[in-house]
């Protein structure tokens, strides 16, 4: 072709040979715009400035951070390999709340996270909550009795670094906290704290609220608690048994007086409202026959019925004897208090530490544990001279709660199971065990418990070891 199609001139075209780049070479533009092949081994990003990331592991994978202008594609499902079951409880180090992880889904809250530099647990704000749906679950149990239910690829810290759960073998060591020194600041009165501890140990709240115990020291203590709740303490001796049953009751005659007060209030309000009894019952949507029973003082309306009566007559609840209604009802002030905490009708095997207790200040938590161990605990010295403190219950949840609360004070305890029988009926007891001279002496000093004076004196007189040991 001798003529240029663009300018129309003849004999102006030149032949140029274009070669493909050699294998293993990259064509890099020069300042003049010409392409110069560069061997791949010579291409490096080491000399480029990088933007370091807050995630140490991602920094390592990327060689020190992100190169400005670079695009990094990270593959994988969100949260993969790091899932726990929804009932796994997590500690809020700011408030002391110890609740299932699902409660952290709605709002951003503080949790404890591992500082990779110091290997200490520090408060950290949750960045995201990812729900993974139904996944295969495995359960890991440690020698100290701690349990973790998680996905098989959930990483745990070992002496050789992070390893997936499904890579662990029996006998391997994993990292666990030796202390969780985080407490709340939500106070409760001393009688309320003690009452919860008594109910969870030697108490019953399934029908009447009672405590059965052989310690003579608790009688005066329970009487003061009853007085705090506006009640009385009745004491029943047991045949051929040092233990006594203590029952919390409303003082005789108070319910009847309260019903009379409500009846008088109903009559006074009805007269002032100019409503007939039948019209008042219709407007308040209550049974007319029951309204007549209430105004005769033979029974009392419920809170809801009392509120509807007050609205219909356009008066306040106090004018209808609201405070008296609380006394007149069969539910005692103490029973109402236990209901608010969720432990009103718990049985021995379903007892647990209410969420409110986890948010107590340090001194209040020590008082709570003092009563628990005084009632259901023991302090002893083995024949070989080894001291120990233990706490027993048939509620696994309660045992785990106590083990967690001890860790707040820096006590590393062991939870073990003890198959037992009572009247040929098999059951499993759970024992919290604290061993070692230093640990037991510190427990008796910081927490303490009533009774067992001889064993306590013997333990406190033991020489302190030069090295700490949990003896597990």
C-alpha positions as CSV (number, residue, x, y, z in Angstrom):
1,X,0.0,0.0,0.0
2,X,1.9,3.1,-1.3
3,X,-0.6,5.8,-0.5
4,X,-1.4,7.1,3.0
5,X,-5.2,6.9,3.7
6,X,-5.0,9.9,6.1
7,X,-2.9,12.5,4.2
8,X,-3.1,11.1,0.6
9,X,0.7,11.2,0.1
10,X,2.6,8.5,-1.7
11,X,5.6,6.5,-0.3
12,X,5.4,7.9,3.3
13,X,4.6,4.7,5.2
14,X,7.3,3.0,7.3
15,X,7.3,-0.7,8.5
16,X,7.5,-1.2,12.3
17,X,7.9,-4.7,13.9
18,X,5.9,-5.1,17.2
19,X,7.1,-7.9,19.5
20,X,5.1,-9.4,22.4
21,X,6.7,-8.9,25.9
22,X,8.9,-11.8,27.0
23,X,7.5,-14.2,29.6
24,X,8.3,-13.1,33.2
25,X,8.7,-9.5,32.2
26,X,6.6,-6.4,32.9
27,X,6.5,-3.4,30.6
28,X,7.0,-0.2,32.6
29,X,6.7,3.2,31.0
30,X,9.7,5.5,31.2
31,X,9.8,9.2,31.5
32,X,10.0,9.5,27.7
33,X,6.9,7.3,27.3
34,X,8.7,4.3,25.9
35,X,7.9,0.8,27.4
36,X,10.9,-0.8,29.1
37,X,10.6,-4.5,30.2
38,X,11.3,-5.1,33.9
39,X,11.9,-8.6,35.4
40,X,9.2,-9.6,38.0
41,X,11.7,-10.3,40.8
42,X,12.8,-6.7,40.6
43,X,9.2,-5.4,41.1
44,X,8.6,-4.7,44.9
45,X,6.4,-2.6,47.1
46,X,8.7,-2.5,50.1
47,X,9.8,1.0,49.4
48,X,6.3,2.4,49.2
49,X,4.7,4.2,52.2
50,X,2.0,2.2,53.9
51,X,-1.0,3.1,56.0
52,X,-0.9,0.9,59.2
53,X,-4.2,-0.6,60.3
54,X,-5.5,-1.1,63.8
55,X,-5.9,-4.9,63.3
56,X,-2.5,-6.4,63.9
57,X,-3.2,-9.6,62.1
58,X,-4.4,-7.8,59.0
59,X,-1.3,-5.6,59.1
60,X,0.8,-8.7,59.1
61,X,-1.0,-10.3,56.2
62,X,-0.7,-7.1,54.1
63,X,3.0,-6.7,54.8
64,X,2.7,-3.7,57.1
65,X,-0.5,-2.0,56.0
66,X,-2.3,-0.7,52.9
67,X,-0.4,0.9,50.0
68,X,-2.0,4.2,49.0
69,X,-4.0,3.8,45.9
70,X,-4.0,0.0,46.2
71,X,-7.1,-2.1,46.3
72,X,-7.2,-5.1,48.7
73,X,-9.9,-7.8,48.3
74,X,-10.6,-9.7,51.5
75,X,-12.7,-12.8,51.0
76,X,-14.8,-14.8,53.5
77,X,-18.2,-14.6,55.2
78,X,-18.5,-11.9,58.0
79,X,-17.6,-13.3,61.4
80,X,-16.7,-16.7,60.0
81,X,-15.0,-19.0,62.5
82,X,-15.6,-16.8,65.6
83,X,-19.1,-17.7,66.7
84,X,-20.5,-18.6,70.1
85,X,-24.0,-19.7,71.0
86,X,-26.5,-17.0,71.8
87,X,-26.7,-18.0,75.5
88,X,-23.0,-17.4,76.0
89,X,-22.7,-14.8,78.8
90,X,-20.5,-11.8,78.4
91,X,-19.2,-9.4,81.0
92,X,-19.8,-5.6,80.7
93,X,-16.7,-4.2,82.6
94,X,-18.4,-0.8,83.0
95,X,-21.7,-1.9,84.6
96,X,-20.8,-5.4,85.9
97,X,-23.7,-6.9,83.9
98,X,-23.1,-10.6,83.0
99,X,-25.7,-11.5,80.4
100,X,-26.2,-13.5,77.2
101,X,-24.3,-12.1,74.2
102,X,-27.6,-11.6,72.3
103,X,-28.3,-8.7,74.7
104,X,-25.4,-6.9,73.0
105,X,-27.1,-6.9,69.6
106,X,-29.3,-3.9,70.0
107,X,-26.9,-1.2,71.2
108,X,-23.2,-0.7,71.4
109,X,-21.8,-1.7,74.8
110,X,-18.4,-2.3,76.4
111,X,-17.0,-5.8,76.6
112,X,-13.6,-7.2,77.6
113,X,-11.1,-7.7,74.7
114,X,-7.6,-9.1,74.7
115,X,-4.8,-6.5,74.2
116,X,-2.4,-8.3,71.8
117,X,0.5,-6.3,73.2
118,X,0.1,-6.8,76.9
119,X,-2.2,-9.9,76.8
120,X,-4.4,-8.3,79.4
121,X,-8.2,-7.9,79.2
122,X,-9.2,-4.3,78.6
123,X,-12.7,-2.7,78.1
124,X,-13.5,-2.2,74.4
125,X,-16.6,-1.0,72.6
126,X,-18.3,-3.6,70.4
127,X,-18.0,-2.6,66.7
128,X,-20.6,-5.0,65.2
129,X,-22.9,-7.9,66.1
130,X,-23.2,-10.5,63.4
131,X,-25.9,-13.2,63.7
132,X,-24.8,-16.4,61.8
133,X,-28.0,-18.4,62.1
134,X,-27.8,-22.2,62.8
135,X,-24.2,-23.5,62.8
136,X,-22.6,-26.8,64.0
137,X,-21.6,-26.4,67.7
138,X,-19.0,-28.1,69.8
139,X,-18.5,-27.8,73.6
140,X,-15.1,-27.3,75.2
141,X,-14.7,-28.1,79.0
142,X,-11.6,-27.1,80.9
143,X,-10.1,-28.8,83.9
144,X,-11.5,-26.0,86.1
145,X,-15.0,-26.7,84.9
146,X,-15.5,-23.7,82.6
147,X,-17.6,-24.4,79.5
148,X,-17.6,-22.8,76.0
149,X,-20.1,-23.7,73.3
150,X,-18.9,-22.4,69.9
151,X,-18.3,-23.2,66.3
152,X,-15.5,-25.8,65.5
153,X,-13.3,-23.1,63.9
154,X,-13.6,-20.6,66.9
155,X,-10.0,-19.6,67.8
156,X,-8.6,-20.0,71.3
157,X,-5.3,-18.7,72.6
158,X,-2.8,-21.4,73.4
159,X,1.0,-21.3,74.4
160,X,1.8,-21.7,70.7
161,X,-0.6,-19.1,69.4
162,X,-4.2,-19.0,68.3
163,X,-5.7,-22.3,67.3
164,X,-9.1,-23.4,66.1
165,X,-11.2,-25.4,68.6
166,X,-11.3,-28.4,66.3
167,X,-7.5,-28.4,66.3
168,X,-7.2,-28.9,70.1
169,X,-6.6,-32.2,71.8
170,X,-7.4,-33.2,75.4
171,X,-4.8,-32.0,77.8
172,X,-3.8,-28.9,75.8
173,X,-3.6,-25.6,77.7
174,X,-5.7,-22.6,76.7
175,X,-5.7,-19.0,78.0
176,X,-8.2,-18.1,80.7
177,X,-8.4,-15.0,82.9
178,X,-6.9,-15.2,86.4
179,X,-9.0,-12.3,87.6
180,X,-11.9,-10.1,86.4
181,X,-11.6,-7.1,88.7
182,X,-14.6,-5.3,87.4
183,X,-17.6,-4.3,89.6
184,X,-20.8,-2.3,89.2
185,X,-22.1,0.8,91.0
186,X,-25.8,-0.1,91.3
187,X,-26.3,-0.4,95.1
188,X,-28.9,-2.5,97.0
189,X,-29.7,-2.3,100.7
190,X,-27.9,-4.7,103.0
191,X,-31.1,-6.6,104.0
192,X,-32.0,-7.0,100.3
193,X,-28.6,-8.4,99.4
194,X,-28.6,-10.8,102.3
195,X,-32.2,-12.0,101.6
196,X,-31.3,-12.9,98.0
197,X,-28.3,-14.9,99.3
198,X,-30.4,-16.7,101.9
199,X,-33.1,-17.7,99.3
200,X,-30.4,-19.0,96.9
201,X,-28.7,-21.1,99.6
202,X,-30.9,-22.5,102.4
203,X,-34.1,-20.7,101.4
204,X,-37.3,-21.5,99.5
205,X,-39.6,-19.1,97.7
206,X,-41.9,-21.5,95.8
207,X,-44.9,-20.8,98.1
208,X,-44.1,-19.2,101.4
209,X,-40.6,-17.6,101.8
210,X,-38.6,-19.7,104.3
211,X,-35.0,-20.3,105.3
212,X,-33.8,-23.5,107.0
213,X,-30.5,-23.4,108.7
214,X,-28.7,-24.7,111.9
215,X,-26.4,-21.6,112.4
216,X,-27.5,-19.7,115.5
217,X,-25.9,-16.5,114.1
218,X,-28.5,-16.1,111.4
219,X,-31.6,-15.9,113.6
220,X,-31.1,-12.2,114.6
221,X,-30.0,-11.4,111.0
222,X,-33.2,-12.8,109.5
223,X,-35.3,-10.9,112.1
224,X,-33.7,-7.7,111.0
225,X,-34.4,-8.6,107.3
226,X,-38.1,-9.3,108.1
227,X,-38.4,-5.9,109.8
228,X,-36.9,-4.2,106.8
229,X,-39.7,-5.7,104.6
230,X,-42.4,-4.8,107.2
231,X,-42.9,-8.5,108.1
232,X,-42.4,-10.8,111.1
233,X,-40.2,-13.9,111.5
234,X,-41.7,-17.1,112.8
235,X,-39.4,-19.8,114.0
236,X,-40.1,-23.5,113.9
237,X,-37.9,-26.1,115.6
238,X,-37.2,-29.4,113.9
239,X,-37.4,-32.7,115.7
240,X,-34.0,-34.4,116.3
241,X,-32.3,-31.7,114.2
242,X,-30.4,-28.6,115.1
243,X,-31.7,-26.8,112.1
244,X,-34.6,-24.4,112.4
245,X,-37.1,-23.2,109.9
246,X,-37.6,-19.4,109.7
247,X,-40.7,-18.2,108.0
248,X,-41.5,-14.6,106.8
249,X,-45.1,-13.6,107.5
250,X,-47.2,-10.5,107.5
251,X,-48.1,-9.4,111.0
252,X,-51.4,-10.8,112.2
253,X,-54.4,-8.5,111.6
254,X,-52.7,-6.2,109.1
255,X,-54.4,-7.7,106.1
256,X,-57.8,-7.4,107.7
257,X,-57.1,-3.8,108.6
258,X,-56.0,-3.0,105.1
259,X,-59.1,-4.5,103.6
260,X,-61.2,-2.3,105.9
261,X,-59.2,0.8,104.8
262,X,-59.8,0.0,101.1
263,X,-63.5,-0.5,101.8
264,X,-63.8,2.9,103.6
265,X,-61.9,4.5,100.7
266,X,-64.3,3.0,98.1
267,X,-67.3,4.3,100.0
268,X,-65.8,7.8,100.4
269,X,-64.9,8.0,96.7
270,X,-68.3,6.7,95.5
271,X,-70.1,9.2,97.6
272,X,-68.0,12.1,96.3
273,X,-68.3,11.0,92.7
274,X,-72.1,11.0,92.6
275,X,-71.9,7.6,90.8
276,X,-74.1,4.7,91.7
277,X,-72.3,1.5,92.6
278,X,-73.7,-0.1,89.5
279,X,-72.6,2.7,87.2
280,X,-69.2,2.8,88.7
281,X,-68.7,-0.9,88.1
282,X,-69.9,-0.5,84.5
283,X,-67.5,2.3,83.7
284,X,-64.6,0.6,85.4
285,X,-65.4,-2.7,83.7
286,X,-65.4,-4.6,87.0
287,X,-67.9,-7.2,88.3
288,X,-70.7,-5.4,90.2
289,X,-71.0,-8.3,92.7
290,X,-67.3,-8.2,93.4
291,X,-67.4,-4.4,93.9
292,X,-70.0,-5.1,96.7
293,X,-67.6,-7.6,98.2
294,X,-64.8,-5.1,98.2
295,X,-66.8,-2.3,99.8
296,X,-67.8,-4.7,102.6
297,X,-64.1,-5.3,103.3
298,X,-64.3,-9.1,102.6
299,X,-61.7,-9.0,99.8
300,X,-59.6,-6.5,97.8
301,X,-59.4,-5.6,94.1
302,X,-56.2,-6.2,92.1
303,X,-53.9,-3.4,91.1
304,X,-55.5,-3.4,87.6
305,X,-59.0,-3.3,88.9
306,X,-58.1,-0.5,91.4
307,X,-56.6,1.5,88.5
308,X,-59.8,1.2,86.5
309,X,-61.9,2.2,89.4
310,X,-59.7,5.3,90.0
311,X,-60.0,6.3,86.3
312,X,-63.7,5.8,86.2
313,X,-64.2,8.0,89.3
314,X,-61.4,10.4,88.2
315,X,-59.4,10.1,91.4
316,X,-55.8,9.1,92.2
317,X,-54.8,5.6,93.3
318,X,-53.9,6.9,96.7
319,X,-57.4,8.0,97.4
320,X,-58.5,4.4,96.9
321,X,-56.0,3.0,99.4
322,X,-53.3,1.9,97.0
323,X,-50.7,1.4,99.8
324,X,-53.2,-0.7,101.7
325,X,-53.9,-2.8,98.7
326,X,-50.3,-3.9,98.7
327,X,-50.7,-5.3,102.3
328,X,-54.2,-6.7,101.7
329,X,-53.1,-8.8,98.7
330,X,-51.8,-12.3,99.5
331,X,-48.4,-11.5,97.9
332,X,-46.2,-10.2,100.7
333,X,-43.6,-7.4,100.3
334,X,-40.8,-9.9,100.3
335,X,-42.5,-12.1,97.7
336,X,-42.9,-9.0,95.4
337,X,-39.3,-8.2,95.9
338,X,-38.1,-11.7,94.9
339,X,-40.5,-11.6,91.9
340,X,-38.9,-8.4,90.5
341,X,-35.5,-10.3,90.6
342,X,-36.9,-13.4,88.8
343,X,-36.2,-15.9,91.6
344,X,-39.7,-16.0,93.3
345,X,-40.6,-19.6,92.3
346,X,-37.2,-21.1,91.5
347,X,-36.5,-24.6,92.8
348,X,-33.2,-25.9,94.2
349,X,-32.1,-27.1,90.7
350,X,-33.2,-23.9,88.8
351,X,-31.7,-21.3,91.1
352,X,-29.4,-18.6,89.7
353,X,-27.8,-15.3,90.7
354,X,-30.1,-12.5,89.6
355,X,-28.7,-10.0,87.1
356,X,-29.0,-7.2,89.6
357,X,-26.4,-8.9,91.9
358,X,-23.8,-8.8,89.2
359,X,-24.0,-5.0,89.1
360,X,-23.3,-4.5,92.8
361,X,-20.2,-2.6,94.1
362,X,-17.3,-4.7,95.4
363,X,-18.1,-4.5,99.1
364,X,-21.8,-5.5,98.4
365,X,-20.7,-8.5,96.3
366,X,-18.4,-9.6,99.1
367,X,-21.4,-9.5,101.5
368,X,-23.5,-11.6,99.1
369,X,-20.8,-14.3,98.8
370,X,-20.3,-14.2,102.6
371,X,-23.9,-15.3,103.2
372,X,-23.9,-17.9,100.4
373,X,-20.8,-19.6,101.7
374,X,-22.0,-19.3,105.3
375,X,-25.1,-21.3,104.5
376,X,-24.0,-23.7,101.7
377,X,-20.2,-23.5,102.0
378,X,-17.5,-25.2,104.0
379,X,-14.0,-24.5,105.2
380,X,-11.7,-27.4,106.1
381,X,-8.1,-28.7,106.4
382,X,-7.2,-32.1,104.9
383,X,-5.3,-34.6,106.9
384,X,-2.2,-33.8,104.9
385,X,-2.6,-30.1,106.0
386,X,-4.1,-28.8,102.7
387,X,-6.7,-26.1,103.4
388,X,-9.8,-25.6,101.3
389,X,-13.1,-23.7,100.9
390,X,-16.0,-25.2,99.0
391,X,-19.6,-24.3,98.0
392,X,-22.2,-26.9,96.9
393,X,-25.5,-26.6,95.0
394,X,-27.5,-28.8,92.7
395,X,-28.0,-25.9,90.2
396,X,-25.3,-25.9,87.5
397,X,-26.2,-22.3,86.6
398,X,-25.8,-21.1,90.2
399,X,-22.5,-22.9,90.5
400,X,-21.2,-21.2,87.4
401,X,-22.5,-17.8,88.7
402,X,-20.6,-18.2,92.0
403,X,-17.4,-19.3,90.1
404,X,-17.6,-16.1,88.0
405,X,-18.2,-13.9,91.0
406,X,-15.1,-15.4,92.8
407,X,-13.1,-14.5,89.7
408,X,-14.0,-10.9,90.2
409,X,-12.0,-11.0,93.4
410,X,-9.1,-12.9,91.8
411,X,-10.0,-16.3,93.1
412,X,-9.3,-19.1,90.6
413,X,-11.7,-21.9,91.6
414,X,-12.6,-25.3,90.2
415,X,-16.1,-26.5,89.4
416,X,-16.5,-30.2,89.7
417,X,-19.5,-32.6,89.6
418,X,-20.4,-35.0,92.3
419,X,-23.0,-37.8,91.5
420,X,-25.0,-38.5,94.7
421,X,-28.0,-40.2,96.0
422,X,-30.7,-39.3,98.5
423,X,-33.3,-41.9,99.4
424,X,-32.2,-43.9,96.3
425,X,-32.8,-40.9,94.1
426,X,-29.8,-40.1,92.0
427,X,-28.8,-36.4,91.4
428,X,-25.7,-34.4,90.5
429,X,-24.2,-31.8,92.9
430,X,-21.9,-29.1,91.7
431,X,-19.1,-28.0,94.0
432,X,-17.0,-24.9,93.8
433,X,-13.5,-25.7,95.2
434,X,-10.9,-23.2,96.3
435,X,-7.5,-24.7,97.4
436,X,-4.1,-23.4,98.5
437,X,-3.0,-21.7,101.7
438,X,-2.7,-18.2,100.2
439,X,-6.0,-18.4,98.3
440,X,-8.0,-19.7,101.3
441,X,-6.4,-17.3,103.8
442,X,-7.3,-14.4,101.5
443,X,-10.8,-15.7,101.1
444,X,-11.3,-15.8,104.8
445,X,-10.0,-12.3,105.1
446,X,-11.8,-10.6,102.2
447,X,-15.0,-12.6,102.0
448,X,-15.3,-14.7,105.2
449,X,-18.0,-16.9,106.4
450,X,-19.8,-17.7,109.7
451,X,-19.1,-20.7,111.9
452,X,-16.3,-23.3,111.5
453,X,-14.2,-21.2,113.9
454,X,-11.7,-23.9,114.7
455,X,-10.9,-24.6,111.1
456,X,-10.7,-20.9,110.3
457,X,-8.2,-20.3,113.1
458,X,-6.1,-23.2,112.1
459,X,-5.9,-22.0,108.5
460,X,-5.1,-18.4,109.3
461,X,-2.3,-19.6,111.5
462,X,-0.6,-21.5,108.6
463,X,2.6,-20.0,107.3
464,X,2.2,-18.3,103.9
465,X,3.9,-20.1,101.0
466,X,6.7,-18.3,99.1
467,X,5.0,-19.1,95.7
468,X,1.3,-18.9,94.9
469,X,-0.5,-22.0,93.6
470,X,-4.0,-22.9,92.8
471,X,-3.3,-26.7,93.3
472,X,-5.5,-27.8,90.5
